[in-house]
Amino acid sequence: MTQNFFKIEKTTSGKARAGILTTDHGKIQTPIFMPVGTVASVKTVHQRELRDDVKAQIILGNTYHLYLRPTMNVMTQAGGLHKFMNWDLPILTDSGGFQVFSLSDSRKITEEGVKFKSHIDGSFHFISPEKSMEIQRQIGADIFMAFDECTPFPCEYHQAKTSMEITHRWLKRCIDWCEKNPEIYGYKQHLFPIVQGSVYPDLRKISAEFISEQNAAGNAIGGLSVGEPEEKMYEITDEVTNILPKEKPRYLMGVGTPWNILESIGLGIDMMDCVMPTRNARNAMLFTWNGIMNLRNEKWKKDFSALDESGTSFVDKDYSKAYLRHLFVSKEYLAKQIASIHNLAFYLDLVKTARERIFAGDFYEWKNAVIPVLKRRF
């Protein structure tokens, strides 16, 4: 199965490419954006809406959060995350490393793993590379990530190097555990290692080469989009994709704005995820083909035109700007749902259009023309 996991269908004169990922829960057309469903739910959006209106092909679950709640006892009794949340398309889980990294005041990292305090009840837990793999086996995602340490920005060189090296040692332990412990739900899971090294080109080169040598089904780039300048993110991504195997899918973690996504595709990235479309939607910020709208602005109070005439979701045609503004001002929960469906549908339309432009042969010209429009606020 791993041999047929990824097929590149179209390349460009640059590094952008279009392909197909094949999992036991379905095929994924790349480049792809993956909505984040942290606790077995993409916030405010029903699974039926994700499938039918957003056109999501794959979503994310979060190892750290699902481990703490509902717990793996519940997860395994349910038959894995797909059955638990009634989602029959592909799922990717992160390793829990980023969440542990964000708990800097309540965690301790050693060679063996990470001891941390639950944000729910204050109880202490320990996750090792082996434990992360065990949890992700029990969750049952189609794609799962090796346990890593994600460094902050800024980060001193020595800290970045130490962190990268422990991530590499942990990766070996993850691979060893997976080889000895097969899947438990009857379908294939694909392990992705993660390139680290902060913003230091020499460390990123070392990490990318080490990750490439593991011959995994796909590879991820972590530790970016954590506060560094956009240009530095692009620079590091470009350097890493020059090293990672061309025949394997490349996943840039935690990215990003619509223009970040298009620039990353141009640098050879196939998969991306971010909480931005739903988080910003809950705060009345909508991304559109015409730019960025703040639906709380007074200017929309009597604008009865469609929410987004260029949009692809039913909400874009069924509701007006004035109505959605009214819901936000009135603090109605429906406002967050409508806005989230819109933003997610826009993100999926964005990568679908990028894919079409790759096939048409004019991706880079289109990207350079559309990005200034996407950044505009109106």
C-alpha positions in Angstrom: 0.0 0.0 0.0 2.8 2.4 0.9 4.3 2.0 -2.6 1.1 3.3 -4.1 0.4 5.9 -1.4 1.3 9.0 -3.5 1.3 9.6 -7.2 2.3 12.9 -8.8 0.0 13.6 -11.7 1.3 17.0 -12.9 4.5 19.0 -12.4 5.3 22.6 -13.3 8.4 24.5 -14.5 8.8 25.4 -10.8 8.3 23.1 -7.8 4.5 23.2 -7.6 2.9 19.8 -8.3 -0.5 18.1 -8.3 -1.0 14.5 -7.1 -3.2 11.9 -5.5 -2.8 10.4 -2.0 -4.5 7.0 -1.6 -5.5 5.8 1.8 -7.9 3.1 2.9 -10.5 5.7 3.7 -10.3 7.4 0.3 -8.2 9.4 -2.2 -7.0 12.9 -1.5 -6.2 15.3 -4.3 -3.2 17.5 -3.7 -2.3 20.2 -3.0 -4.8 20.0 -0.1 -5.8 22.0 2.9 -6.8 20.0 6.0 -9.4 21.4 8.4 -8.4 21.0 12.1 -10.7 18.9 14.2 -8.8 19.2 17.5 -11.1 17.2 19.8 -12.9 15.1 17.1 -14.8 18.2 15.9 -14.0 21.0 13.5 -15.3 23.8 15.7 -19.0 24.8 14.9 -19.1 22.7 11.7 -21.1 19.5 11.4 -19.4 16.5 9.7 -22.0 16.5 7.0 -21.3 20.1 6.2 -17.5 19.3 6.1 -18.1 16.6 3.5 -20.9 18.1 1.4 -20.4 21.9 1.6 -16.8 22.5 2.6 -15.6 19.5 0.4 -13.0 18.5 2.9 -11.1 15.4 1.8 -9.2 14.9 5.0 -9.3 16.4 8.5 -7.0 16.5 11.6 -7.4 15.1 15.1 -5.2 16.1 18.0 -3.3 13.3 19.9 -2.7 15.3 23.1 -6.4 16.4 23.4 -7.9 13.1 22.5 -5.6 11.3 24.9 -6.8 13.4 27.8 -10.5 13.4 26.7 -12.4 11.2 25.8 -9.3 9.0 26.6 -8.1 6.0 24.7 -10.4 3.6 26.7 -13.4 5.3 25.1 -11.7 5.6 21.7 -10.8 1.9 21.4 -14.3 0.8 22.5 -15.7 3.1 19.8 -13.6 1.4 17.2 -11.3 4.4 16.5 -11.8 8.0 15.7 -13.5 7.4 12.3 -16.3 5.5 14.0 -16.4 7.7 17.1 -17.0 10.9 15.2 -18.8 9.3 12.2 -16.3 10.4 9.6 -15.5 7.9 6.9 -12.9 9.9 5.0 -9.2 10.2 5.8 -7.9 11.5 9.1 -4.4 12.8 10.1 -3.3 13.0 13.7 -0.4 15.1 15.0 2.0 13.6 17.5 1.1 15.8 20.5 4.5 17.4 20.4 3.3 20.9 19.5 0.7 20.9 22.3 3.3 19.8 24.8 5.7 22.5 23.5 3.0 25.1 24.1 2.7 23.9 27.8 6.1 25.4 28.5 5.2 26.3 32.2 4.0 22.8 33.0 6.1 20.2 31.2 9.6 18.7 31.6 11.4 17.2 28.6 13.9 14.4 29.1 15.5 11.8 26.8 12.8 9.4 27.6 9.9 11.7 26.8 7.8 14.5 28.2 6.1 14.8 31.6 3.3 17.4 31.5 0.3 18.6 33.5 -3.2 18.2 32.0 -4.9 21.6 31.2 -8.2 19.9 32.1 -7.7 18.7 35.7 -4.0 19.3 36.6 -3.1 15.6 36.6 0.3 14.6 35.5 1.0 12.5 32.4 4.0 11.1 30.5 4.3 10.7 26.8 7.3 9.0 25.2 7.8 8.4 21.5 6.4 4.9 22.1 3.4 6.2 24.0 2.6 8.7 21.2 2.7 5.9 18.7 0.4 3.7 20.9 -2.1 6.5 21.3 -2.1 7.2 17.6 -2.6 3.5 16.8 -5.6 3.6 19.1 -7.0 6.7 17.5 -6.5 5.1 14.1 -5.7 7.9 11.8 -4.7 7.2 8.2 -1.7 9.4 8.5 0.1 9.9 11.9 3.1 11.9 13.0 6.3 10.9 14.7 6.8 12.4 18.2 8.9 15.5 18.0 10.0 18.6 20.0 8.9 21.9 18.4 11.1 24.8 19.3 9.7 28.4 19.8 10.8 31.5 17.9 13.1 33.0 18.6 15.3 30.1 19.5 19.0 30.0 20.2 21.1 27.8 17.9 22.2 25.4 20.6 18.6 24.9 21.7 17.5 24.3 18.2 20.3 21.8 17.6 19.6 19.9 20.8 15.9 19.8 20.0 16.5 18.6 16.5 18.8 15.8 17.7 16.3 14.5 20.3 13.6 14.6 17.6 15.8 12.4 15.4 16.4 9.9 18.2 12.8 9.9 19.1 11.9 9.2 15.4 14.0 6.0 15.5 12.1 4.9 18.5 8.8 5.7 16.8 9.8 3.6 13.8 10.9 0.7 15.9 7.7 0.7 17.8 5.5 0.8 14.7 7.5 -2.1 13.1 6.7 -4.2 16.2 3.1 -3.1 16.7 0.8 -3.5 13.7 -2.5 -1.6 13.1 -5.4 -2.6 15.2 -8.4 -1.6 13.1 -7.7 -3.5 9.9 -6.5 -0.6 7.7 -3.1 0.9 6.9 -1.6 3.8 8.9 1.2 5.9 7.3 3.9 7.4 9.6 5.3 10.9 8.7 8.5 12.0 10.4 9.0 15.8 11.0 11.9 18.0 9.9 13.0 20.4 12.7 15.9 22.9 13.1 14.2 26.2 13.7 15.3 29.0 11.3 18.9 27.7 10.9 19.6 26.5 7.3 22.4 24.1 8.3 20.2 22.4 10.9 17.3 22.2 8.5 19.6 20.6 6.0 20.8 18.0 8.5 17.3 17.3 9.6 15.8 17.0 6.1 18.6 14.6 5.0 18.1 12.5 8.1 14.3 12.4 7.7 14.7 11.5 4.0 16.9 8.5 4.9 14.1 7.0 6.9 12.2 6.3 3.7 8.8 7.0 5.3 5.5 7.2 3.3 5.6 11.0 3.5 7.4 13.8 5.3 6.5 16.8 7.3 8.1 20.2 8.0 7.5 21.4 11.6 8.6 24.3 13.7 7.5 27.0 11.2 4.6 29.5 11.4 5.5 30.0 15.1 6.3 33.7 14.9 9.1 33.9 12.4 8.8 36.4 9.5 6.9 35.0 6.5 10.0 35.4 4.2 12.0 33.2 6.6 9.3 30.6 6.6 9.4 30.6 2.8 13.2 30.5 2.7 13.3 27.5 5.0 10.5 25.7 3.2 12.3 26.2 -0.1 15.5 24.8 1.2 13.9 21.7 2.8 11.8 20.8 -0.2 15.0 20.8 -2.3 16.2 17.9 -0.1 13.0 15.9 0.8 12.3 13.1 -1.7 10.3 14.4 -4.7 8.2 11.2 -5.0 6.9 11.5 -1.4 4.2 13.9 -0.2 5.4 17.0 1.8 3.3 18.4 4.6 3.9 21.9 6.0 2.4 22.0 9.5 0.3 24.8 10.8 0.2 27.0 7.7 -1.5 29.4 7.2 -3.1 32.4 5.5 -4.4 32.1 2.0 -1.3 33.7 0.6 0.9 31.5 2.8 -0.8 28.5 1.3 -0.3 29.5 -2.3 3.4 30.5 -1.7 4.0 27.1 0.0 2.4 25.2 -2.9 4.8 27.1 -5.2 7.7 25.8 -3.1 6.6 22.2 -3.5 4.3 21.6 -0.5 1.4 19.2 -1.0 -0.4 19.3 2.4 -1.2 22.1 4.8 -3.4 22.7 7.9 -4.3 25.6 10.1 -6.9 26.7 12.7 -7.0 30.1 11.1 -10.1 29.7 8.9 -12.3 28.7 11.8 -10.6 30.8 14.5 -10.9 33.9 12.4 -14.4 33.0 11.3 -15.5 32.9 14.9 -14.2 36.5 15.2 -16.2 37.7 12.2 -13.2 37.7 9.7 -14.0 36.2 6.4 -11.5 35.3 3.6 -12.8 35.7 0.1 -11.6 35.9 -3.5 -12.0 39.7 -3.2 -10.0 40.0 0.0 -10.7 40.0 3.7 -14.0 41.2 5.3 -14.7 42.1 8.9 -18.4 41.4 9.2 -18.8 43.5 12.4 -18.1 46.7 10.4 -20.9 49.2 10.2 -20.6 49.2 6.4 -22.3 45.8 6.1 -25.4 46.8 8.2 -27.6 47.4 5.2 -25.8 45.3 2.6 -28.3 42.7 1.5 -26.1 41.2 -1.2 -25.0 37.6 -1.0 -22.4 36.8 1.6 -19.9 35.9 -1.1 -21.0 35.8 -4.7 -17.8 34.0 -5.7 -18.2 31.4 -2.9 -18.8 27.7 -3.3 -20.8 26.9 -0.2 -24.6 27.2 0.3 -24.0 29.8 3.0 -22.5 32.1 0.5 -25.7 32.3 -1.6 -28.3 31.7 1.2 -27.3 34.5 3.6 -26.5 38.2 3.2 -23.7 40.3 4.6 -26.3 42.3 6.6 -27.8 39.1 8.1 -24.4 37.6 9.1 -23.4 41.0 10.6 -26.6 41.1 12.6 -25.9 37.6 14.0 -22.4 38.6 15.1 -23.6 41.8 16.7 -26.4 39.8 18.4 -23.8 37.2 19.6 -25.8 34.4 18.0 -24.0 31.0 17.7 -25.2 30.6 14.1 -22.9 33.4 13.1 -19.8 31.4 13.9 -21.2 28.4 12.1 -22.0 30.3 8.9 -18.7 32.1 8.9 -16.7 28.9 9.6 -18.4 27.0 6.8 -17.6 29.9 4.4 -14.0 30.2 5.4 -13.3 26.5 5.2 -15.1 26.2 1.8 -13.0 29.1 0.6 -9.8 27.4 1.7 -10.7 24.2 0.0 -11.7 26.1 -3.2 -8.4 27.9 -3.0 -6.3 24.7 -3.2 -8.7 23.2 -5.7 -8.2 26.2 -8.0 -4.4 26.0 -7.4 -4.5 22.4 -8.5 -6.4 23.4 -11.6 -3.9 26.1 -12.4 -1.1 23.6 -12.0 -2.7 21.3 -14.6 -3.4 24.4 -16.8 0.3 25.3 -16.7 -0.1 28.9 -15.4 0.0 28.4 -11.6 2.8 30.9 -10.9 1.4 33.7 -13.0 -2.0 33.2 -11.4 -0.5 33.0 -7.9 1.4 36.3 -8.3 -1.7 38.0 -9.6 -4.2 36.8 -7.0 -2.1 37.1 -3.8 -2.3 41.0 -3.6 -6.1 40.7 -4.0 -6.4 38.0 -1.2 -4.5 40.3 1.1 -6.8 43.3 0.5 -9.1 44.4 3.3 -12.5 45.8 2.1 
